[in-house]
């Protein structure tokens, strides 16, 4: 390395790491630049390694296709400060890679593993026991998620505010009811394309989710006007509702809701279909 470049590197390294470089400079670099910076010298490698160990936020959603298992291990190794872990569509991510990260980072409040098909319910079991302060969880298109795993999360992670279970096909009425009953702070809930969800879940949401603002039940074919009416009547903070492709939800229940809630389905002339329901709501 030329003397001038070496002096520049030494000058950079003399700047306080934790108070300046880790706060104001390195966060401005993207992941590709950080990995390039590691190759400058052994001193800079030490700097970047120490920065990785102190990162509170790891977001790979934009570069998921450019990363691999080795690179993920480099940025997460020995880090116990992670609060935001966004790994959406990281197809290379498996249970063995994620498990040690969850075990050593009990301060995680936001986890997004949507589209990660190589994980298992063991990861969610570990998440439930280790990260009890979890507030935001995204499991969209994680078809491997089981009802049992959701119930474990419900029992341990009672501060959840945002839960996306879109296309988690194995999730059941019972597990979602346990979730909403134990997590009263929920403001966002997506149950889209979970075909087993019925009005029983909607009645429990109406009973317990007083802070709910956004509900997505699009593609839940077994939900009817009865369930929508209950949620509309008792979830007074509701701001948006998605019911596209809910075949038994009509304007009979949506018309009144439209006065205060944004509904994804345009107003249409669905005929009212009277139905009998045996679900009794207890408030």
Number of C-alpha atoms within 10 A of each C-alpha: 8 6 8 9 11 13 12 11 15 13 10 13 14 10 11 10 18 12 9 11 19 19 13 11 10 18 14 12 11 10 19 11 11 18 17 10 15 16 12 14 13 9 14 17 17 12 18 21 19 17 21 23 17 18 19 17 16 18 15 18 16 12 15 17 12 11 16 13 13 9 13 16 14 14 20 23 15 17 18 19 18 23 20 19 21 21 22 22 21 24 19 16 21 16 15 12 16 16 17 16 20 23 15 18 20 20 18 25 19 20 23 21 23 23 18 23 19 14 22 19 16 13 19 21 17 17 25 24 16 19 24 19 18 25 20 19 21 22 22 23 20 22 19 18 24 18 18 17 20 22 22 19 25 22 16 20 22 21 18 26 19 20 20 21 25 24 21 22 21 16 25 20 19 16 21 23 20 18 24 23 19 21 23 18 19 26 20 20 23 22 25 26 21 23 21 16 23 18 21 20 21 23 23 24 26 25 18 20 25 18 16 25 18 19 22 22 25 23 21 24 21 16 24 20 21 21 23 23 20 19 24 20 12 17 19 16 16 23 17 18 24 19 23 18 15 20 15 17 24 21 18 18 18 20 12 13 21 16 9 13 18 14 20 13 16 8 12 9 9 11 9 13 11 9 9 7 10 6 11 8 12 8 9
